[in-house]
Amino acid sequence: MDFKNVISKITKTTIDTAEVVAQTAKEGSAKIAKKSEELVEVSKLTVSINSEESKIKDIYTEIGKIVCEKHENGMYIDPDLVDQCNDVLDLKNKVKEMKNRVIQIKNKKVCPECEETLNSETMFCPKCGTNIENDITIEENDITTENVSDAEIIEDK
C-alpha cells in the first residue's frame, strides 16, 4: 500500500466520521429542541392548570362563605354543614377578640357604625361622622370599656 492510498483512506475515514458526528449532532439538537418545546408547553399548561384550580378554590370559598352567612343569619342550611359553619363562626369570634385586644393594647377604639379604627381621643368618626365620645358598644362576646373614660367608669361605681 502506498502512501497516497493511506492518506486517501484516512481522509475518507475522517470525512465519514465528521459526517456521522454532524448527523448525530443534528439529530441530538433536534431532540433537544423538541424536548425544550415540550418543556415550555408543559410549563404553560402547569401555570394554566394552577390558575384554573385557584379559580375553583375561590368559587368553593365563596360558596362556603354564602352558606356560613346564611347559617349565621338563622337561615336553613344542609345539616351536614352546620358543624363546619359553627367552626367558622367560632374562628371569626376568636379573630374578633384578638383584633379587639390589639386595639386595646394600641389604646384605640372602633366606630360602632363603620368599624373604623380611631384614636382614643376621637369624638366623631371622620369616616361616617358618628358621635363616639360617650359611646359604649357591647356586642356578643365583646364587652370592653375602651370607649369610656376613667371618669365615667368611676361615676358608674
C-alpha positions in Angstrom: 0.0 0.0 0.0 1.4 3.2 -0.9 1.4 6.5 1.0 -1.3 8.1 -1.3 -3.7 5.3 -0.6 -3.1 5.6 3.2 -3.7 9.3 3.1 -6.8 8.8 0.9 -8.2 6.2 3.3 -7.5 8.5 6.4 -9.1 11.4 4.6 -12.2 9.3 3.7 -12.5 7.9 7.2 -12.1 11.5 8.6 -14.8 12.8 6.3 -17.1 9.8 7.1 -16.5 10.4 10.8 -17.2 14.1 10.5 -20.4 13.3 8.6 -21.6 10.9 11.3 -20.7 13.4 14.0 -22.6 16.1 12.2 -25.6 13.9 11.6 -25.6 12.8 15.3 -25.3 16.5 16.4 -28.1 17.4 14.1 -30.3 14.7 15.5 -29.3 15.5 19.0 -30.1 19.2 18.6 -33.5 18.3 17.1 -34.2 16.1 20.1 -33.2 18.9 22.4 -35.3 21.5 20.6 -38.3 19.1 20.7 -37.8 18.5 24.4 -37.4 22.2 25.0 -40.7 22.9 23.2 -42.4 20.2 25.2 -41.0 21.6 28.4 -42.2 25.1 27.6 -45.7 23.7 26.7 -45.8 21.7 30.0 -44.8 24.8 31.9 -47.5 26.9 30.3 -50.1 24.2 30.9 -49.0 23.9 34.5 -49.4 27.6 35.0 -52.9 27.4 33.4 -53.9 24.4 35.5 -52.8 26.2 38.7 -54.7 29.3 37.6 -57.9 27.3 36.9 -57.6 25.4 40.2 -57.2 28.7 42.0 -60.4 29.9 40.4 -62.2 26.7 41.5 -60.9 27.2 45.1 -62.1 30.8 45.1 -65.6 29.7 43.9 -65.7 27.0 46.6 -64.7 29.6 49.2 -67.4 31.9 48.0 -70.0 29.1 48.2 -68.8 28.2 51.7 -69.0 31.9 52.7 -72.5 32.2 51.4 -73.6 29.0 53.2 -72.0 30.1 56.5 -73.5 33.6 56.3 -77.0 32.0 55.8 -76.4 29.9 58.9 -75.1 32.9 60.8 -78.4 34.7 59.9 -80.5 31.8 61.1 -81.4 30.5 57.7 -81.7 26.8 57.0 -78.6 25.1 55.6 -77.8 21.5 54.9 -77.4 19.8 58.4 -74.1 18.2 57.2 -72.6 21.7 57.0 -73.8 23.0 60.4 -70.7 21.8 62.3 -68.3 23.4 59.8 -70.2 26.7 59.8 -70.2 26.7 63.6 -66.4 26.2 63.5 -66.1 29.2 61.1 -68.2 31.3 63.5 -66.0 30.2 66.4 -62.9 31.2 64.5 -64.5 34.5 63.5 -65.2 35.3 67.1 -61.6 34.4 68.1 -60.2 36.7 65.4 -62.6 39.5 66.6 -61.4 39.0 70.2 -57.8 39.2 69.1 -58.4 42.3 67.0 -60.2 43.9 69.9 -57.2 43.1 72.1 -54.8 44.6 69.6 -57.0 47.8 69.6 -56.9 47.9 73.4 -53.2 47.5 73.5 -52.7 50.3 71.0 -55.1 52.5 73.0 -57.5 52.9 70.1 -61.3 52.5 69.7 -63.6 51.4 66.9 -66.5 53.3 65.5 -69.7 51.3 66.2 -71.2 52.3 62.8 -68.4 51.8 60.2 -65.8 49.9 62.4 -63.1 52.4 61.5 -60.2 52.2 64.0 -59.8 55.6 65.7 -57.5 57.3 68.3 -58.9 57.1 71.8 -59.4 60.8 71.9 -61.6 61.0 68.8 -65.1 62.2 69.5 -66.5 61.9 66.0 -65.7 59.3 63.4 -64.0 61.0 60.4 -65.3 58.4 58.1 -69.0 58.3 58.9 -69.5 61.2 61.4 -70.8 59.1 64.2 -70.6 60.7 67.7 -68.4 58.3 69.6 -67.3 60.4 72.6 -69.5 58.6 75.1 -70.5 55.6 73.0 -70.2 52.2 74.7 -70.6 49.3 72.3 -71.4 46.0 73.9 -71.6 43.1 71.4 -71.9 39.4 72.0 -68.6 38.1 73.4 -67.3 41.7 73.2 -67.5 43.7 76.5 -64.9 46.4 76.5 -64.7 49.8 78.2 -62.1 51.3 75.9 -64.7 53.9 74.7 -65.4 55.1 78.2 -63.1 57.5 80.1 -61.7 56.7 83.5 -64.0 59.4 85.0 -67.1 57.7 83.6 -66.0 54.3 85.0 -65.6 55.8 88.4 -69.0 57.6 88.2 -70.7 54.2 87.4 -69.2 52.6 90.5 
